[in-house]
């Protein structure tokens, strides 16, 4: 037997054995109201909704759950993001016509104004959420322990 000693660092890795599955599976994620990753996905869908007619928030949640199979978007989380968009619109434009969240005959609805000012505005909303996501990822990457003690 030869005298082998461990040294720091990895050498070149050998090829993966035949049939080894790729580890790109992700655990399921439950969307939360204060989570920018959830908000970004919701805003992205709201940006693509039909304009000028109320759409049930339950239908928005259903579509999100169909598009993001590894996520679960509870109705209250989707409603919270829609309400935040409505508040942001009111703060930016001083009127309530751009994003309208209200109770309808079949549950809460969201209506996105059919005007040229909505697209640039909602893109900025999504960009802000994406920036918050990048900040969270950067904070996570700076930690060297799960507890954040490093």
DSSP file (Angstrom, degrees, kcal/mol; ACC not computed):
  #  RESIDUE AA STRUCTURE BP1 BP2  ACC     N-H-->O    O-->H-N    N-H-->O    O-->H-N    TCO  KAPPA ALPHA  PHI   PSI    X-CA   Y-CA   Z-CA
    1    1 A X              0   0    0      0, 0.0     2,-0.2     0, 0.0     0, 0.0   0.000 360.0 360.0 360.0 137.2    0.0    0.0    0.0
    2    2 A X        -     0   0    0      1,-0.1     2,-1.2     0, 0.0     0, 0.0  -0.483 360.0-107.9 -86.9 160.5    1.3    3.4   -0.9
    3    3 A X        +     0   0    0     -2,-0.2     2,-0.4     2,-0.0    -1,-0.1  -0.746  45.8 178.3 -90.2  94.2    1.4    6.3    1.5
    4    4 A X        -     0   0    0     -2,-1.2     2,-0.4     0, 0.0     0, 0.0  -0.814   6.1-169.3 -99.9 137.5   -1.4    8.6    0.2
    5    5 A X        -     0   0    0     -2,-0.4     2,-0.2     0, 0.0    -2,-0.0  -0.957  24.2-113.4-126.9 145.3   -2.3   11.8    1.9
    6    6 A X        -     0   0    0     -2,-0.4     2,-0.3     0, 0.0     3,-0.0  -0.531  32.3-170.4 -74.4 139.5   -5.2   14.2    1.5
    7    7 A X        -     0   0    0      2,-0.2     0, 0.0    -2,-0.2     0, 0.0  -0.923  33.2 -87.5-126.1 156.0   -4.4   17.6    0.2
    8    8 A X  S    S+     0   0    0     -2,-0.3    -1,-0.0     2,-0.0     2,-0.0  -0.294  88.7  30.2 -62.8 145.4   -6.7   20.6   -0.1
    9    9 A X  S    S-     0   0    0      2,-0.0     2,-0.4    -3,-0.0    -2,-0.2   0.102  83.7 -86.8  92.9 157.0   -8.7   21.0   -3.2
   10   10 A X        -     0   0    0      1,-0.0     3,-0.1     3,-0.0     2,-0.1  -0.785  32.0-143.3 -98.0 142.3  -10.3   18.6   -5.7
   11   11 A X        -     0   0    0     -2,-0.4    -1,-0.0     1,-0.2    -2,-0.0  -0.249  55.5 -50.2 -84.7-173.7   -8.5   17.2   -8.7
   12   12 A X        -     0   0    0     -2,-0.1     2,-0.2     1,-0.1    -1,-0.2  -0.314  64.6-121.8 -58.5 140.7  -10.3   16.7  -11.9
   13   13 A X        -     0   0    0     -3,-0.1     2,-0.1     1,-0.1    -1,-0.1  -0.578  21.2-120.0 -84.4 148.5  -13.5   14.7  -11.5
   14   14 A X        -     0   0    0     -2,-0.2     3,-0.1     1,-0.1    -1,-0.1  -0.438  43.1 -81.8 -80.0 161.4  -14.1   11.5  -13.3
   15   15 A X        -     0   0    0     -2,-0.1    -1,-0.1     1,-0.1     2,-0.1  -0.276  54.3 -97.2 -61.6 150.6  -17.0   11.1  -15.7
   16   16 A X        -     0   0    0      1,-0.1    -1,-0.1    -3,-0.1     3,-0.1  -0.409  44.7-102.3 -67.0 143.1  -20.4   10.3  -14.1
   17   17 A X    >   -     0   0    0      1,-0.1     3,-1.9    -3,-0.1    -1,-0.1  -0.328  49.2 -86.6 -62.9 149.9  -21.3    6.6  -14.1
   18   18 A X  T 3  S+     0   0    0      1,-0.3    -1,-0.1    -3,-0.1     3,-0.1  -0.317 114.6  20.3 -57.7 135.2  -23.8    5.6  -16.7
   19   19 A X  T 3  S+     0   0    0      1,-0.3     2,-0.4    -3,-0.1    -1,-0.3   0.405  81.4 146.2  86.6  -2.1  -27.4    6.0  -15.6
   20   20 A X    <   -     0   0    0     -3,-1.9    -1,-0.3     1,-0.1    -4,-0.1  -0.551  49.6-125.5 -69.3 121.1  -26.5    8.5  -12.8
   21   21 A X        -     0   0    0     -2,-0.4     2,-0.4    -3,-0.1    -1,-0.1  -0.345  20.7-109.6 -69.3 149.9  -29.5   10.9  -12.6
   22   22 A X        -     0   0    0      1,-0.1     2,-1.2     2,-0.0     3,-0.3  -0.634  24.1-134.9 -76.2 131.3  -28.9   14.7  -12.9
   23   23 A X        +     0   0    0     -2,-0.4    -1,-0.1     1,-0.2    -2,-0.0  -0.177  69.1 117.7 -84.8  46.2  -29.5   16.3   -9.5
   24   24 A X        +     0   0    0     -2,-1.2    -1,-0.2     2,-0.1     2,-0.2   0.270  37.2 122.7 -96.7  13.2  -31.5   19.2  -10.9
   25   25 A X        -     0   0    0     -3,-0.3     2,-0.4     1,-0.0    -2,-0.0  -0.486  49.3-151.4 -71.6 144.1  -34.7   18.4   -9.0
   26   26 A X        -     0   0    0     -2,-0.2     3,-0.1     3,-0.0    -2,-0.1  -0.924  14.9-115.8-118.9 143.0  -35.9   21.1   -6.7
   27   27 A X        -     0   0    0     -2,-0.4    43,-0.0     1,-0.1     2,-0.0  -0.392  46.1 -91.1 -69.5 154.8  -37.9   20.7   -3.5
   28   28 A X        -     0   0    0     43,-0.1     2,-0.4    -2,-0.1    43,-0.2  -0.328  40.2-149.6 -65.9 150.6  -41.4   22.2   -3.6
   29   29 A X  E     -a   71   0A   0     41,-2.5    43,-2.1    -3,-0.1     2,-0.6  -0.980   5.3-147.2-124.7 132.7  -41.8   25.8   -2.5
   30   30 A X  E     -a   72   0A   0     -2,-0.4    43,-0.2    41,-0.2     8,-0.1  -0.895  29.6-121.8 -98.7 120.7  -44.9   27.3   -0.9
   31   31 A X        -     0   0    0     41,-2.8     2,-0.3    -2,-0.6    43,-0.3  -0.281  27.5-159.7 -62.0 143.2  -45.2   31.0   -1.9
   32   32 A X    >   -     0   0    0      3,-0.1     3,-1.4     1,-0.1     7,-0.2  -0.934  24.3-122.9-126.1 150.9  -45.2   33.5    0.9
   33   33 A X  T 3  S+     0   0    0     -2,-0.3    -1,-0.1     1,-0.3     6,-0.1   0.838 110.5  44.6 -61.9 -36.0  -46.5   37.1    0.9
   34   34 A X  T 3  S+     0   0    0      4,-0.0     2,-0.5    -3,-0.0    -1,-0.3   0.331  89.5 106.0 -93.3   9.3  -43.3   38.7    1.9
   35   35 A X    <>  -     0   0    0     -3,-1.4     4,-2.4     1,-0.1     3,-0.3  -0.787  56.9-156.4 -95.8 121.5  -41.1   36.7   -0.4
   36   36 A X  H  > S+     0   0    0     -2,-0.5     4,-2.7     1,-0.2    97,-0.2   0.803  94.6  59.7 -67.1 -26.8  -39.8   38.5   -3.5
   37   37 A X  H  > S+     0   0    0      2,-0.2     4,-1.4     1,-0.2    -1,-0.2   0.901 109.8  42.8 -66.4 -39.4  -39.4   35.2   -5.4
   38   38 A X  H  > S+     0   0    0     -3,-0.3     4,-2.1    -6,-0.2    -2,-0.2   0.939 114.5  50.4 -66.9 -48.2  -43.1   34.6   -5.0
   39   39 A X  H  X S+     0   0    0     -4,-2.4     4,-3.2     1,-0.2     5,-0.3   0.886 106.7  54.9 -60.4 -40.2  -44.0   38.2   -5.9
   40   40 A X  H  X S+     0   0    0     -4,-2.7     4,-2.3     1,-0.2    -1,-0.2   0.921 109.3  47.0 -60.8 -43.8  -41.8   38.2   -9.0
   41   41 A X  H  X S+     0   0    0     -4,-1.4     4,-1.5     2,-0.2    -1,-0.2   0.889 115.1  46.5 -65.0 -38.7  -43.7   35.1  -10.4
   42   42 A X  H  X S+     0   0    0     -4,-2.1     4,-2.7     2,-0.2    -2,-0.2   0.936 113.1  47.6 -70.0 -46.4  -47.0   36.7   -9.5
   43   43 A X  H  X S+     0   0    0     -4,-3.2     4,-2.4     1,-0.2    -2,-0.2   0.891 108.0  57.4 -61.5 -39.1  -46.2   40.1  -11.0
   44   44 A X  H  < S+     0   0    0     -4,-2.3     4,-0.5    -5,-0.3    -1,-0.2   0.895 111.0  42.5 -59.4 -40.2  -44.9   38.4  -14.1
   45   45 A X  H >< S+     0   0    0     -4,-1.5     3,-1.4     2,-0.2     4,-0.5   0.915 110.8  54.3 -72.9 -42.7  -48.2   36.7  -14.6
   46   46 A X  H >< S+     0   0    0     -4,-2.7     3,-1.2     1,-0.3    -2,-0.2   0.869 102.2  60.2 -58.6 -35.3  -50.3   39.8  -13.8
   47   47 A X  T 3< S+     0   0    0     -4,-2.4    -1,-0.3     1,-0.3    -2,-0.2   0.761 107.8  45.3 -63.1 -23.7  -48.2   41.6  -16.5
   48   48 A X  T <  S+     0   0    0     -3,-1.4    -1,-0.3    -4,-0.5    -2,-0.2   0.410  87.6 117.1-101.6   2.0  -49.6   39.2  -19.0
   49   49 A X  S <  S-     0   0    0     -3,-1.2     2,-0.1    -4,-0.5    -3,-0.0  -0.298  78.8 -90.7 -68.3 153.5  -53.2   39.2  -18.0
   50   50 A X        -     0   0    0      1,-0.1    62,-0.5     2,-0.0     3,-0.4  -0.390  50.2-126.2 -59.1 139.7  -56.0   40.4  -20.3
   51   51 A X  S    S+     0   0    0      1,-0.2    62,-0.2    60,-0.1    63,-0.1  -0.618  76.8  23.9 -95.3 150.5  -56.5   44.1  -19.8
   52   52 A X  S    S+     0   0    0     60,-3.2     2,-0.3    -2,-0.2    -1,-0.2   0.551 100.8  82.9  82.2   8.9  -59.7   46.0  -19.0
   53   53 A X  S    S-     0   0    0     -3,-0.4    59,-0.4    59,-0.3    -1,-0.1  -0.999  81.7-104.7-144.0 144.3  -61.7   43.2  -17.4
   54   54 A X        -     0   0    0     -2,-0.3     2,-0.4    57,-0.2    57,-0.2  -0.414  34.2-164.8 -67.5 138.1  -61.9   41.8  -13.9
   55   55 A X  E     -B  110   0B   0     55,-2.4    55,-2.5    -2,-0.1     2,-0.1  -0.987  26.5-109.2-125.4 132.4  -60.2   38.4  -13.5
   56   56 A X  E  >  -B  109   0B   0     -2,-0.4     4,-1.5    53,-0.2     3,-0.5  -0.358  16.0-140.6 -61.6 133.3  -60.7   36.2  -10.5
   57   57 A X  H  > S+     0   0    0     51,-2.8     4,-2.6     1,-0.2     5,-0.2   0.824 104.1  62.0 -64.2 -30.1  -57.7   36.0   -8.3
   58   58 A X  H  > S+     0   0    0     50,-0.5     4,-2.4     1,-0.2    -1,-0.2   0.873 102.4  50.5 -61.8 -36.3  -58.4   32.3   -7.9
   59   59 A X  H  > S+     0   0    0     -3,-0.5     4,-2.2     2,-0.2    -1,-0.2   0.856 108.8  51.4 -69.8 -34.3  -57.9   31.9  -11.6
   60   60 A X  H  X S+     0   0    0     -4,-1.5     4,-2.5     2,-0.2    -2,-0.2   0.934 111.1  47.7 -65.0 -45.8  -54.6   33.7  -11.3
   61   61 A X  H  X S+     0   0    0     -4,-2.6     4,-2.5     1,-0.2    12,-0.2   0.908 110.7  52.1 -61.4 -42.2  -53.5   31.4   -8.5
   62   62 A X  H  X S+     0   0    0     -4,-2.4     4,-1.7     1,-0.2    -1,-0.2   0.918 110.2  48.0 -60.9 -43.4  -54.6   28.3  -10.6
   63   63 A X  H  X S+     0   0    0     -4,-2.2     4,-2.4     2,-0.2     5,-0.2   0.917 111.0  51.0 -64.8 -42.5  -52.6   29.5  -13.6
   64   64 A X  H  X S+     0   0    0     -4,-2.5     4,-2.7     1,-0.2    -2,-0.2   0.926 110.0  49.7 -58.8 -44.9  -49.5   30.1  -11.3
   65   65 A X  H  < S+     0   0    0     -4,-2.5    -1,-0.2     1,-0.2    -2,-0.2   0.810 112.5  48.2 -65.7 -29.3  -49.9   26.6   -9.9
   66   66 A X  H  < S+     0   0    0     -4,-1.7     3,-0.3    -5,-0.2    -1,-0.2   0.843 115.7  43.1 -77.6 -34.4  -50.1   25.1  -13.4
   67   67 A X  H  < S+     0   0    0     -4,-2.4     2,-0.7     1,-0.2    -2,-0.2   0.843 117.9  44.1 -79.5 -34.5  -47.1   27.1  -14.7
   68   68 A X    ><  +     0   0    0     -4,-2.7     3,-2.0    -5,-0.2    -1,-0.2  -0.762  66.0 175.6-114.4  83.0  -44.8   26.5  -11.6
   69   69 A X  T 3  S+     0   0    0     -2,-0.7    -1,-0.1     1,-0.3    -2,-0.1   0.706  79.2  54.8 -66.5 -20.5  -45.3   22.8  -10.8
   70   70 A X  T 3  S+     0   0    0     -3,-0.1   -41,-2.5   -42,-0.1     2,-0.3   0.296 104.7  68.3 -94.8  10.4  -42.7   22.9   -8.0
   71   71 A X  E <   -a   29   0A   0     -3,-2.0     2,-0.4   -43,-0.2   -41,-0.2  -0.880  65.4-149.9-123.2 156.7  -44.5   25.8   -6.3
   72   72 A X  E     -a   30   0A   0    -43,-2.1   -41,-2.8    -2,-0.3     2,-0.8  -0.990  10.1-164.5-125.2 121.6  -47.8   26.2   -4.5
   73   73 A X        -     0   0    0     -2,-0.4    -8,-0.2   -12,-0.2    -9,-0.1  -0.850  11.2-152.9-108.2  96.2  -49.4   29.7   -4.7
   74   74 A X    >>  -     0   0    0     -2,-0.8     4,-1.8   -43,-0.3     3,-0.7  -0.375  24.5-116.2 -66.1 148.1  -52.1   30.0   -2.0
   75   75 A X  H 3> S+     0   0    0      1,-0.2     4,-2.6     2,-0.2     5,-0.2   0.876 112.7  55.5 -53.4 -45.0  -54.9   32.4   -2.9
   76   76 A X  H 3> S+     0   0    0      1,-0.2     4,-2.3     2,-0.2    -1,-0.2   0.855 106.8  51.3 -61.5 -32.1  -54.2   34.8    0.0
   77   77 A X  H <> S+     0   0    0     -3,-0.7     4,-2.0     2,-0.2    -1,-0.2   0.927 111.0  46.8 -69.0 -44.3  -50.6   35.2   -1.2
   78   78 A X  H  X S+     0   0    0     -4,-1.8     4,-2.2     1,-0.2    -2,-0.2   0.909 113.3  49.9 -62.9 -42.1  -51.7   36.0   -4.7
   79   79 A X  H  X S+     0   0    0     -4,-2.6     4,-2.7     1,-0.2    -2,-0.2   0.898 107.8  54.1 -63.8 -40.3  -54.3   38.5   -3.3
   80   80 A X  H  X S+     0   0    0     -4,-2.3     4,-2.1     1,-0.2    -1,-0.2   0.913 109.9  46.5 -60.7 -42.7  -51.6   40.1   -1.1
   81   81 A X  H  X S+     0   0    0     -4,-2.0     4,-2.4     2,-0.2    -1,-0.2   0.901 111.9  51.0 -67.6 -39.9  -49.3   40.7   -4.1
   82   82 A X  H  X S+     0   0    0     -4,-2.2     4,-2.3     1,-0.2    -2,-0.2   0.909 110.9  48.9 -62.4 -41.3  -52.3   42.1   -6.2
   83   83 A X  H  X S+     0   0    0     -4,-2.7     4,-2.5     2,-0.2    -2,-0.2   0.875 109.6  52.1 -65.7 -36.8  -53.1   44.4   -3.3
   84   84 A X  H  X S+     0   0    0     -4,-2.1     4,-2.7     2,-0.2    -2,-0.2   0.903 108.9  50.3 -65.6 -40.1  -49.5   45.5   -3.1
   85   85 A X  H  X S+     0   0    0     -4,-2.4     4,-2.6     2,-0.2    -2,-0.2   0.918 110.1  50.7 -61.5 -42.4  -49.6   46.3   -6.8
   86   86 A X  H  X S+     0   0    0     -4,-2.3     4,-2.4     1,-0.2    -2,-0.2   0.925 111.7  47.1 -61.2 -44.3  -52.7   48.3   -6.3
   87   87 A X  H  X S+     0   0    0     -4,-2.5     4,-2.2     1,-0.2    -2,-0.2   0.902 111.9  50.5 -64.7 -40.6  -51.1   50.3   -3.5
   88   88 A X  H  X S+     0   0    0     -4,-2.7     4,-2.2     2,-0.2    -2,-0.2   0.905 110.2  50.2 -63.6 -40.8  -48.0   50.9   -5.6
   89   89 A X  H  X S+     0   0    0     -4,-2.6     4,-3.3     1,-0.2     5,-0.4   0.937 110.4  49.2 -61.6 -46.2  -50.1   52.1   -8.5
   90   90 A X  H  X S+     0   0    0     -4,-2.4     4,-1.7     1,-0.2    -1,-0.2   0.882 111.8  49.3 -62.9 -37.0  -52.0   54.5   -6.2
   91   91 A X  H  < S+     0   0    0     -4,-2.2    -1,-0.2    -5,-0.2    -2,-0.2   0.878 117.6  40.4 -68.1 -37.1  -48.7   55.8   -4.8
   92   92 A X  H  < S+     0   0    0     -4,-2.2    -2,-0.2    -5,-0.2    -1,-0.2   0.879 131.7  21.4 -79.8 -39.1  -47.2   56.3   -8.3
   93   93 A X  H  < S-     0   0    0     -4,-3.3    -3,-0.2     2,-0.3    -2,-0.2   0.491  90.1-130.3-113.4  -4.9  -50.3   57.7  -10.1
   94   94 A X  S  < S+     0   0    0     -4,-1.7     2,-0.3    -5,-0.4    -4,-0.2   0.776  78.2  87.0  58.5  28.7  -52.5   59.1   -7.3
   95   95 A X  S    S-     0   0    0     -6,-0.4    -2,-0.3    -5,-0.0     3,-0.3  -0.961  71.7-136.2-146.9 166.6  -55.5   57.2   -8.7
   96   96 A X  S    S+     0   0    0     -2,-0.3    -6,-0.1     1,-0.2    -7,-0.1   0.212  79.1  92.3-109.3  15.4  -57.0   53.8   -8.3
   97   97 A X  S    S+     0   0    0      1,-0.1     3,-0.2    -8,-0.1    -1,-0.2   0.690  72.7  66.6 -85.6 -17.0  -57.9   52.9  -11.9
   98   98 A X  S    S+     0   0    0      1,-0.3    15,-3.3    -3,-0.3     2,-0.5   0.948 115.3  13.9 -73.3 -50.8  -54.6   51.1  -12.9
   99   99 A X  E    S-C  112   0B   0     13,-0.2     2,-0.6   -13,-0.2    -1,-0.3  -0.977  75.5-172.6-127.4 114.9  -54.8   48.0  -10.7
  100  100 A X  E     -C  111   0B   0     11,-2.6    11,-2.3    -2,-0.5     2,-0.5  -0.943   5.9-176.6-116.4 119.8  -58.2   47.4   -9.2
  101  101 A X  E     +C  110   0B   0     -2,-0.6     2,-0.3     9,-0.2     9,-0.2  -0.968  24.6 140.3-112.8 124.2  -58.6   44.6   -6.6
  102  102 A X  E     -C  109   0B   0      7,-1.7     7,-3.3    -2,-0.5     2,-0.4  -0.972  54.3 -85.0-155.3 167.3  -62.2   44.1   -5.4
  103  103 A X  E     -C  108   0B   0     -2,-0.3     5,-0.2     5,-0.2     2,-0.2  -0.631  45.7-172.9 -79.4 133.2  -64.7   41.5   -4.4
  104  104 A X  E >   -C  107   0B   0      3,-1.7     3,-1.4    -2,-0.4    -1,-0.0  -0.571  43.3 -88.8-114.3-178.1  -66.7   40.1   -7.3
  105  105 A X  T 3  S+     0   0    0      1,-0.3     3,-0.1    -2,-0.2    -2,-0.0   0.785 128.7  36.5 -61.9 -28.0  -69.6   37.7   -7.6
  106  106 A X  T 3  S-     0   0    0      1,-0.5    -1,-0.3     0, 0.0     2,-0.2   0.055 130.5 -70.5-115.3  23.7  -67.3   34.7   -7.7
  107  107 A X  E <  S- C   0 104B   0     -3,-1.4    -3,-1.7   -51,-0.1    -1,-0.5  -0.569  84.1 -18.4 115.3 180.0  -64.6   35.9   -5.3
  108  108 A X  E     - C   0 103B   0     -5,-0.2   -51,-2.8    -2,-0.2   -50,-0.5  -0.257  63.4-165.7 -62.6 145.0  -61.9   38.6   -5.3
  109  109 A X  E     -BC  56 102B   0     -7,-3.3    -7,-1.7   -53,-0.3     2,-0.4  -0.872  15.1-147.7-128.5 160.7  -60.9   39.9   -8.7
  110  110 A X  E     -BC  55 101B   0    -55,-2.5   -55,-2.4    -2,-0.3     2,-0.4  -0.997  11.0-167.1-127.0 136.1  -58.0   42.0  -10.2
  111  111 A X  E     - C   0 100B   0    -11,-2.3   -11,-2.6    -2,-0.4     2,-0.6  -0.990   6.7-155.9-123.5 128.4  -58.5   44.3  -13.1
  112  112 A X  E     - C   0  99B   0    -62,-0.5   -60,-3.2   -59,-0.4   -59,-0.3  -0.916  28.8-112.6-105.7 124.6  -55.5   45.7  -15.0
  113  113 A X        -     0   0    0    -15,-3.3     2,-1.3    -2,-0.6     5,-0.1  -0.184  19.2-129.3 -54.8 141.3  -56.1   49.0  -16.8
  114  114 A X        +     0   0    0    -63,-0.1     2,-0.3     4,-0.1    -1,-0.1  -0.666  66.0 113.2 -94.6  78.7  -56.0   48.8  -20.6
  115  115 A X  S >> S-     0   0    0     -2,-1.3     3,-1.2   -17,-0.1     4,-0.5  -0.956  76.9-111.7-145.2 163.5  -53.6   51.7  -21.2
  116  116 A X  H 3> S+     0   0    0     -2,-0.3     4,-0.6     1,-0.2     3,-0.1   0.653 109.7  65.9 -71.6 -14.9  -50.1   52.3  -22.5
  117  117 A X  H 3> S+     0   0    0      1,-0.2     4,-1.1     2,-0.1    -1,-0.2   0.644  87.7  69.6 -82.1 -12.4  -48.8   53.4  -19.1
  118  118 A X  H <> S+     0   0    0     -3,-1.2     4,-3.2     2,-0.2     5,-0.3   0.935  91.1  56.0 -72.6 -46.2  -49.4   49.9  -17.5
  119  119 A X  H  X S+     0   0    0     -4,-0.5     4,-2.2     1,-0.2     5,-0.2   0.934 110.5  41.7 -57.0 -53.3  -46.6   48.0  -19.3
  120  120 A X  H  X S+     0   0    0     -4,-0.6     4,-1.7     1,-0.2    -1,-0.2   0.892 117.2  50.4 -62.2 -35.7  -43.7   50.2  -18.4
  121  121 A X  H  X S+     0   0    0     -4,-1.1     4,-1.8     2,-0.2    -2,-0.2   0.936 111.6  45.1 -66.3 -46.6  -45.0   50.5  -14.9
  122  122 A X  H  X S+     0   0    0     -4,-3.2     4,-2.3     1,-0.2    -1,-0.2   0.822 108.7  57.6 -71.5 -28.6  -45.5   46.8  -14.3
  123  123 A X  H  X S+     0   0    0     -4,-2.2     4,-2.7    -5,-0.3    -1,-0.2   0.917 106.6  49.7 -62.9 -41.9  -42.1   46.1  -15.8
  124  124 A X  H  X S+     0   0    0     -4,-1.7     4,-2.2     2,-0.2    -2,-0.2   0.878 108.5  52.9 -64.1 -36.5  -40.6   48.3  -13.2
  125  125 A X  H  X S+     0   0    0     -4,-1.8     4,-2.0     2,-0.2    -2,-0.2   0.931 111.9  45.0 -62.9 -44.5  -42.5   46.5  -10.5
  126  126 A X  H  X S+     0   0    0     -4,-2.3     4,-2.7     1,-0.2    -2,-0.2   0.895 111.2  53.3 -66.9 -39.4  -41.1   43.2  -11.7
  127  127 A X  H  X S+     0   0    0     -4,-2.7     4,-2.2     1,-0.2    -1,-0.2   0.892 107.8  51.3 -62.7 -38.5  -37.6   44.6  -12.0
  128  128 A X  H  X S+     0   0    0     -4,-2.2     4,-2.0     2,-0.2    -1,-0.2   0.922 111.2  47.1 -64.2 -43.4  -37.8   45.8   -8.4
  129  129 A X  H  X S+     0   0    0     -4,-2.0     4,-2.2     1,-0.2    -2,-0.2   0.905 111.0  51.9 -65.0 -40.4  -38.9   42.3   -7.2
  130  130 A X  H  X S+     0   0    0     -4,-2.7     4,-2.4     1,-0.2    -1,-0.2   0.881 108.0  52.4 -62.8 -37.2  -36.1   40.7   -9.3
  131  131 A X  H  X S+     0   0    0     -4,-2.2     4,-2.3     2,-0.2    -1,-0.2   0.907 108.1  50.3 -64.1 -41.8  -33.6   43.1   -7.6
  132  132 A X  H  X S+     0   0    0     -4,-2.0     4,-2.2     2,-0.2    -2,-0.2   0.884 109.6  52.2 -62.9 -37.6  -34.9   42.0   -4.2
  133  133 A X  H  X S+     0   0    0     -4,-2.2     4,-2.5     2,-0.2    -2,-0.2   0.938 109.2  48.7 -62.5 -47.1  -34.4   38.4   -5.3
  134  134 A X  H  X S+     0   0    0     -4,-2.4     4,-2.6     1,-0.2    -2,-0.2   0.883 109.8  52.6 -61.9 -38.2  -30.8   39.1   -6.3
  135  135 A X  H  X S+     0   0    0     -4,-2.3     4,-2.6     2,-0.2    -1,-0.2   0.927 109.8  48.4 -62.4 -44.1  -30.2   40.8   -3.0
  136  136 A X  H  X S+     0   0    0     -4,-2.2     4,-2.4     1,-0.2    -2,-0.2   0.914 112.3  48.7 -62.1 -42.4  -31.5   37.7   -1.1
  137  137 A X  H  X S+     0   0    0     -4,-2.5     4,-2.4     2,-0.2    -1,-0.2   0.902 111.4  49.7 -64.7 -40.2  -29.3   35.4   -3.2
  138  138 A X  H  X S+     0   0    0     -4,-2.6     4,-1.3     2,-0.2    -2,-0.2   0.911 110.9  49.5 -65.2 -41.6  -26.3   37.6   -2.6
  139  139 A X  H  X S+     0   0    0     -4,-2.6     4,-0.7     1,-0.2     3,-0.3   0.916 111.8  49.4 -61.6 -42.5  -26.9   37.6    1.1
  140  140 A X  H >< S+     0   0    0     -4,-2.4     3,-0.9     1,-0.2    -2,-0.2   0.905 108.4  52.7 -63.3 -41.4  -27.3   33.9    1.0
  141  141 A X  H 3< S+     0   0    0     -4,-2.4    -1,-0.2     1,-0.2    -2,-0.2   0.749 103.0  59.0 -70.0 -22.4  -24.0   33.4   -0.9
  142  142 A X  H 3< S+     0   0    0     -4,-1.3     2,-0.3    -3,-0.3    -1,-0.2   0.680  90.0  87.0 -78.7 -17.2  -22.1   35.5    1.6
  143  143 A X    <<  -     0   0    0     -3,-0.9     3,-0.1    -4,-0.7     6,-0.0  -0.616  55.7-168.9 -83.0 141.5  -23.0   33.1    4.5
  144  144 A X  S    S+     0   0    0     -2,-0.3     2,-0.3     1,-0.1    -1,-0.1   0.333  74.3  47.4-109.3   6.5  -20.8   30.1    5.0
  145  145 A X  S >  S-     0   0    0      1,-0.1     3,-1.5     0, 0.0     5,-0.2  -0.988  81.8-123.2-140.8 150.1  -23.2   28.5    7.4
  146  146 A X  T 3  S+     0   0    0     -2,-0.3    -1,-0.1     1,-0.3    -3,-0.0   0.852 113.5  57.3 -59.4 -34.5  -26.9   27.8    7.3
  147  147 A X  T 3  S-     0   0    0      1,-0.1    -1,-0.3    -3,-0.1    -4,-0.0   0.636 111.6-121.4 -72.9 -12.3  -27.4   29.7   10.5
  148  148 A X  S <  S+     0   0    0     -3,-1.5    -2,-0.1    -8,-0.1    -1,-0.1   0.659  74.0 129.4  81.6  15.8  -25.7   32.8    9.0
  149  149 A X              0   0    0      1,-0.2    -3,-0.1    -6,-0.0    -1,-0.0   0.452 360.0 360.0 -81.7   0.5  -23.0   32.8   11.7
  150  150 A X              0   0    0     -5,-0.2    -1,-0.2     0, 0.0    -4,-0.0   0.477 360.0 360.0-107.2 360.0  -20.2   33.1    9.2
